[in-house]
């Protein structure tokens, strides 16, 4: 089945879910090859770009399609059932757009320039936020008119197909102390290099290579934010609430695909009480992950970012990730020995879903954050 790739369909006739299902059929064909080769899902990105998915969450007033948060989570989940790498890499761009759009709407933040460029120029963004988080990494050295940035940014998902890195670096700001500067850097800027480092267990097609910045000049006017290093800041409460439902939709989609494969295999087997119980366990695991994700999405739709919202989002992140991993594990048990074969796809799902463990806040850090908040302790302690 081929996708009917029309150019810029009218907004009022665009059904993102139907388009995503068509693209999912296309990308399922090459998912195993990208995994085996460890190659970036470039043609899948092209499919998404030609259908306008990278500008989907840009507000209509700024030239985009104004797709809502729940719709984009559903799209990512559907794509991930076919190719986890495509969905996860796409979620990294999408969450940057979603956060910028939320800040523009709710804080009157000056993010409209970036959003207009995403819409008008089909810009694809890549984040270093997961590896940087509160501490950031790299140095910003003052120079005439701005800063020279030296850093190595790991886990830069989607960078082979991206145009701009949204990142940060640390400035030694005298009496103010260590200060994190936030900014964007064109990936074709002088001093920017993509290093071939993404040789990994799972999510091999995401192209999450290291990006090296060597004396990259960033003008003062390009600095979009400043904050104390290592401290919780409102920006990260926004990111926690808005970004993580999108990211973890990819892992739920991987679990959906594994469940579908396992059910197909199980239906060909003789009726067996132990097998039936394993299927029930798989269904419970996926349902629990789905309930956690749905709560995260609901909060992103109507919530207010603050420490409590972050705790709720990160509890959801832990539960959704655990449920997705458990679903794939049970899917392999349901399928039995067939799950050991590459062509079945369950061993790829097993490897891909392990990525759910590694996004912030990782489980132990989440437990510490949530526990401190519940006890009335300083979350920066």
N, C-alpha and C positions, 0 to 999 in steps of 0.2 A: 504493500500500500504506500503510495507516495503522497506527500503533503502538497496541497494546492498552495503554492507560495505566491500569493498576491502581494502587490506592493501597497503598503499603507491602507488597509481596509478601513472603511469608515468606522469611527469609534462606536456609533450606535448599533452596528451590526457585528461587532467583534465579540466572539465568545472565546475567552482565553482558555477555558478548560478544553473545549473541542480542539482548538489549535494545539494545545499542549499534548493531547492524546495522539494527534496525528504525528507530531514531532517525536513523541515517545516511541511510536511504531518504527520510525526511521532510525532513531539512534540505538535502539535495541540490537539492530543488525551488526553494528560495529563495536559494541561495548566490550565484548570479549577480546577483540583484536587490540583495542587500546590498552586493556588491562595486561595482555600478554607482552605487548611491546613497551609498555610504560610510556606511551606517547600521548601528547595532549589532544583533547577532543576538539580539535580546531574546526572540523566541518560541522560538528554539532553546535558550536558557538555561532557559526555562519547561519545555520538554520534559524536559531533563536534571534539573531540580529535582523535577518531579513523579514521576520514576522513582527519585529518591534518589541520583543520581550525585554530588551535591555533598557528601554525607555518607558516600560509599562507603568511603573510606579511614580514617574515624574508627574506632578500635578498638571491637569489640562491647561491651567492658566499659564504654565511655563513651557508649554509645547509638548507635553507628554500625553499619556492616555488615562492617567488618574486611576489606575487599577488599585483596588483596596487590599489591605493586608491579608485578610483571610483568603482571597482569591489567589494571591501570589504564593501563600503557603501551600494551597492545594495544587497549584501548578508545579511547584518544586517537588512535592511528594509524588505526583504522577510521573514526572520526568525521572525521578530517582528509582522508581520501580523498574525502569528500563535501563538506566545507566546512572549509577550513583555518582560517578565522577562529574558528569555533565551537570547534574543537579546541584552538587555541593559547590563546584566552582561558580555556577550561576548565582547561588545564594549569597556568595561573598560580595559580588557586585550589587546584588539586589538589596542587601541589608544596608550598604552604604547609601544608596539612593533613598531607602525608606527612612533612615535616620535623618538625612538631610531634609527630606520632605516634611517629616514630623517637626523638626526644629523650625523650619520656615513657617509652618502653619501655626504652631503653638507658642513659639518664642519670638517670632518675628526676627529670627536669626538671618544673617546675610548669606544664606546658602543658595539663593536663587540663581546666582551666576553659574555655579557648578551644575545645578539642575538644568538650566537652559542649555548649557553646553552638552550635557548628556543627551538631551532631546534633539538638539539641532545638529550635532556632530556625530551622533551615534557613539559617544565615548563609552568605553568599557573601563570600569574601575577595578582596582585590586587593593585589598586591605592588608596591612601588617598588624592590625590591632590585636589579633589573638595571641601572637607571639610577644608583642610589646606590653599589652595590658596596662596596669597602673604604673609600672616602673619605666616603661619605654626602654629603648636601647639606642646606642649611637650617640654621637656628640654634635652639637651645634656651636660653631665657633664664630664669634662676631667678625664681620668684615664690612667694608664700605658698602652701604646700602642693603645689608642683609646678613646672611649667615652661610658658612660653608659646612655642609653636612657630611659626616663620615659615619657609615653604619652598614650593618649586614642584617637584612630583614628576612627571617626564615618563614616558612609556611605561607608564601605569597601566592595563594591559590588563584589560578587563572591567568597568571602573569604572561604566558606566551601569547595570549589573545587580548591583552589589555592595553590601554593607552595611558593610564595615569595611576600612580601609586598614592594612596591616601595613607599617610604615615606620621611619624613623630620622631623627635630626637631631644636629647637633654642638653640644656644650657646651664652652665655655671653662672648664675645671675647675682654674684656678689652677696650682699646682705640678704637678698630674697631667697638665696639658697638654690638648690637644684630644681630647675624649672623645665617642664616638658613643653615643647613647642609642637603644635600640630600644623600640618601643611600638606599640600599635594605636590607631586613631582612627576612631570611627563617622563614616561619610560624611555623616550628617545632623547632625553636631555644629556648633555655632556657629563660624563662621570657615572652614569647609571649602567649597570651590567646585570644581566640575568645569568646566574651560575647554574650549571647543570647538576643539581644536587638531589632531585626528586626521584630516588630509587628506593622504593618503600614496599611495605607489605600490602597495603590496600589503598583505595582511592588513587590508583596509579595514573589515571588519565586527567587528574586535576591540574597538572603542571604547577604544583606548589613549590617551585624552586626558590632558592635564596635570591634576593635582590641586593646587590652591593652598590653602595653610594660612596663615591670617592671624590671628596672636595666638590660636591654638587652645590651650586649656588642657589639659594632660595632667598628672594627679596623680602624685605620686611613686610611689604604689602601683601605677600602671599601667606603670612602667618595667620591662621584662622582661629587659633586659640592658645592660651597659656594656662598651665595649672601646676601646682606643686607635685613633685615626683613622689610616686608611691602612695598617694592619698586618694581615697574615693572622692570623685568629683561628679557633679550633676551629669556631665556628658556620659559617664559610664553607667549611671542609672538609666539614662535614655537608651543607650546601647543594649543594656541587659534586657530591658522591657521590649524593645522594638526588634532587635537583630536576632535574638536566639530562637524565637518561633520559626523564623525563616530557615535558619541553619539546621535546626533539628527536624524540620520537615523532610530534609534530605535523608536523614537516617530512618525516619518512619517509612519513607518510600522504599528504601532498601529492604526493610522488613516486610513491607507489602509484597514486593516482588518475590522474596524468599517464601513467604506464606503461600502465594499463588502457585509457585513451582511445586512445593511440598504437597499441597492439596491435589494437584494434578497427578502426582505419583501415587499418593495414598489411595486414590479412587480406583486405581488399577489393581490394588492388592486385595486379597481375601479379607473379609471382615474379621477383625481381631480386637478384643477388648483393650489390650495394651496400646495398640495403635490408636484406637479411638480416644483413649485417655490422653495420649501425647498430643493429638490434634486439639483436644480441649485445652490443654496447657498452653499450646501455641496461640490459640484464640484469646485466652485470658491475658497472656503477655502482650499481645498486640493491642488489645482493648485498653489495658492499663497505660501503655505508652500513648495511645490516642487520647485518652482522657487527660493525661498530663499536658500533651501538646495543645489540646483544645482550650485548656485553662490559660496557657501561655498566650494563645492567640486572642482570647477574650480580653485579657488584660492589656495587650498591645492595642486593641481596638478602642478601649474606653478608660484605661488606667492613667494614673498620674505617676511619673517617675520619682522615686524616692527610695530610701533604704529598704522599706518594707516591700515595695514593688520588685526591687532587685532580688530580695530573698525569695519571693514567690516565683519569679522567673527562673531563678537558679535551682530551686527545688524541682520545678518542672523540667528543667534541663537534665538534672540527674535522673529523675524518674522516667522521662521519655527515653533517654539514652539506655538506661538499664533494661527497659521494656523492649526496645528495639533489638538490643543484643540478645536478650533471652528468646525473643521470637525467632531469630535466625538460628540460634542453637537448637531450639525445639524443631524447627523446620528440617534441620539436618537429621535429627533423630527420626522424624516422621518418614523422611525419604530413605533412611537406612544407608546401605553401602553405596547407593547411587549418588549420594551427596559428595562422595570423594572424587568423582570424575569432574574434570574441568568443564566439559561441554554442558553439564547440567546447570551450572551457574551458581550453585549454592555455596561452593567454597569461595567464589569471588564475593558473594554477598557477606559471608562470614568475615572475610578480610576487610571489606569496605566498612562494615558496620562498626568495627573496632575503633574507627576514628571518632566515634561519639564519646570515647573516654577522654579525649585530649583537649577539647576546647575549654576555655575558662568559663566559669570556675570549675576546675576538676573536682571530683566528688569530695575529697577530704577538705579542700579549701572551701567548698560550698557548705559543708557541715559546720566548719569553724565559723564562717560568716553568719549563717543562720542561727547557730547556737549563741554567738555573741549578741546578736540582735535580740533574740528572745530573752536573754538574761539582762538586757539593758546596758551592755558593755559597749565601749567604743569600737565601731567596726574597723577602725584603722589600727586597733591595738595589736 
